[in-house]
Amino acid sequence: MYENASAPAPSPWRLSVAPMLDWTDRHCRFFHRLITRHTRLYTEMVTTGALIHGDQHRHLDFNAEEHPVALQLGGSEPDDLAACARFAQQRGYDEVNLNCGCPSERVQRGAFGACLMAEPALVRDGVKAMNDALGGALPVTVKHRIGIDRIEAYGFVRDFVGTVAEGGCTVFIVHARNAWLQGLSPKENREIPPLRYDLVAQLKREFPQLTIAINGGLATDVQIAEQLDPAGAALDGVMVGREAYHNPAVMAGWDARFFGDGTRLDADDDWRLAIEQQMVAYMARQQAERGTPWAHIARHMLGLWNGRPGARRWRQVWSDHRLKGEPAAEVARQALHARTA
Ligand SMILES: Cc1cc2nc3c(=O)[nH]c(=O)nc-3n(C[C@H](O)[C@H](O)[C@H](O)COP(=O)(O)O)c2cc1C
């Protein structure tokens, strides 16, 4: 894919790492950015209530290196969404994304997340309020499922997308399975409802003018390429979640393969070590500037050496809380020793 230098520039949504609560915080995104320069990164979901009433620095601060980075909002009240979209703009985010896919009970009590798929007009109004507030400065996008509960008909997601597009949303990221709002935990809701990629391809055929990215169970380069292939599903983008987090090396070839940007990271181990060293320097900086313990950062990179000799021993050192009083450089020294012993 994208091997032809004269081809048009790839969609900004061509590849992205999914928003993941508790996982894709600023440290995780900094780490992912070291592995891939072009992939779009998403924050964890932040509720409008937390932004309006809570600690904005905690929720919104990010590293300049993270661009392009999108803020994902959880909320449904158009005025609140508009206010939060403005915060995102002021802070320099590249996109505001609305979560219409999270099925957790806490989120349902707040009447947002996946249950918003039953209220497309409200989502349209929220999107419009955000677009009005931003005046086109940032794209407003929506991440959603293909259905809720036992609604399997394509018409449901088609009507949702059609209505929300009326609010000025032109980018939809579709997690290609239903959310079952009762009886499943959020984790089960990422595993049990069946994946139906064909519905997402159908959306793209029906709305060729919209940017449609697909999410759910996609990880390998071959799987990604299949979704982007103009002769196949011809989707505009692929969003990868769990695999990118657990096995970050999957991202190492993305810039070259999907963005035509050299062959920065090759198959040998040097790139892993270089990134680990950059992370150690980052940990030292975060400790000095913000008092952040290295363990808060290191937890996101525990998959870095997966599949390589000594990975388990390396991981054990970086997750050893007895070392929490040591500087990150010393932990790195011990981890290297353990890995190569
Ligand atoms: C730990 C975890 C937290 C998640 N938090 C969010 C979230 O905050 N917002 C959201 O839209 N999706 C969230 N998701 C769902 C992912 O964004 C993604 O849609 C899902 O994991 C399917 O993609 P995958 O199969 O590539 O992992 C979360 C997933 C995981 C594993």
PDBQT file of the ligand as one rigid body, heavy atoms in Angstrom, charges set to zero:
ROOT
HETATM    1  C1  LIG A 401      -8.332  -1.178  28.207  1.00  0.00    +0.000 C 
HETATM    2  C2  LIG A 401      -9.240  -0.624  27.129  1.00  0.00    +0.000 A 
HETATM    3  C3  LIG A 401      -9.810   0.617  27.312  1.00  0.00    +0.000 A 
HETATM    4  C4  LIG A 401     -10.635   1.171  26.311  1.00  0.00    +0.000 A 
HETATM    5  N1  LIG A 401     -11.112   2.440  26.467  1.00  0.00    +0.000 NA
HETATM    6  C5  LIG A 401     -11.783   3.031  25.443  1.00  0.00    +0.000 A 
HETATM    7  C6  LIG A 401     -12.116   4.410  25.485  1.00  0.00    +0.000 A 
HETATM    8  O1  LIG A 401     -11.784   5.144  26.430  1.00  0.00    +0.000 OA
HETATM    9  N2  LIG A 401     -12.807   4.936  24.432  1.00  0.00    +0.000 N 
HETATM   10  C7  LIG A 401     -13.159   4.171  23.347  1.00  0.00    +0.000 A 
HETATM   11  O2  LIG A 401     -13.771   4.684  22.401  1.00  0.00    +0.000 OA
HETATM   12  N3  LIG A 401     -12.844   2.872  23.281  1.00  0.00    +0.000 NA
HETATM   13  C8  LIG A 401     -12.144   2.293  24.284  1.00  0.00    +0.000 A 
HETATM   14  N4  LIG A 401     -11.736   0.992  24.159  1.00  0.00    +0.000 N 
HETATM   15  C9  LIG A 401     -12.049   0.247  22.929  1.00  0.00    +0.000 C 
HETATM   16  C10 LIG A 401     -10.930   0.427  21.899  1.00  0.00    +0.000 C 
HETATM   17  O3  LIG A 401     -10.804   1.770  21.514  1.00  0.00    +0.000 OA
HETATM   18  C11 LIG A 401     -11.232  -0.429  20.643  1.00  0.00    +0.000 C 
HETATM   19  O4  LIG A 401     -12.428   0.026  20.063  1.00  0.00    +0.000 OA
HETATM   20  C12 LIG A 401     -11.366  -1.911  20.964  1.00  0.00    +0.000 C 
HETATM   21  O5  LIG A 401     -10.329  -2.341  21.832  1.00  0.00    +0.000 OA
HETATM   22  C13 LIG A 401     -11.368  -2.752  19.689  1.00  0.00    +0.000 C 
HETATM   23  O6  LIG A 401     -10.162  -2.600  18.972  1.00  0.00    +0.000 OA
HETATM   24  P1  LIG A 401      -8.982  -3.716  19.034  1.00  0.00    +0.000 P 
HETATM   25  O7  LIG A 401      -9.631  -5.034  18.714  1.00  0.00    +0.000 OA
HETATM   26  O8  LIG A 401      -7.997  -3.288  18.009  1.00  0.00    +0.000 OA
HETATM   27  O9  LIG A 401      -8.456  -3.704  20.437  1.00  0.00    +0.000 OA
HETATM   28  C14 LIG A 401     -10.923   0.432  25.149  1.00  0.00    +0.000 A 
HETATM   29  C15 LIG A 401     -10.334  -0.830  24.971  1.00  0.00    +0.000 A 
HETATM   30  C16 LIG A 401      -9.491  -1.346  25.947  1.00  0.00    +0.000 A 
HETATM   31  C17 LIG A 401      -8.848  -2.703  25.725  1.00  0.00    +0.000 C 
ENDROOT
TORSDOF 0
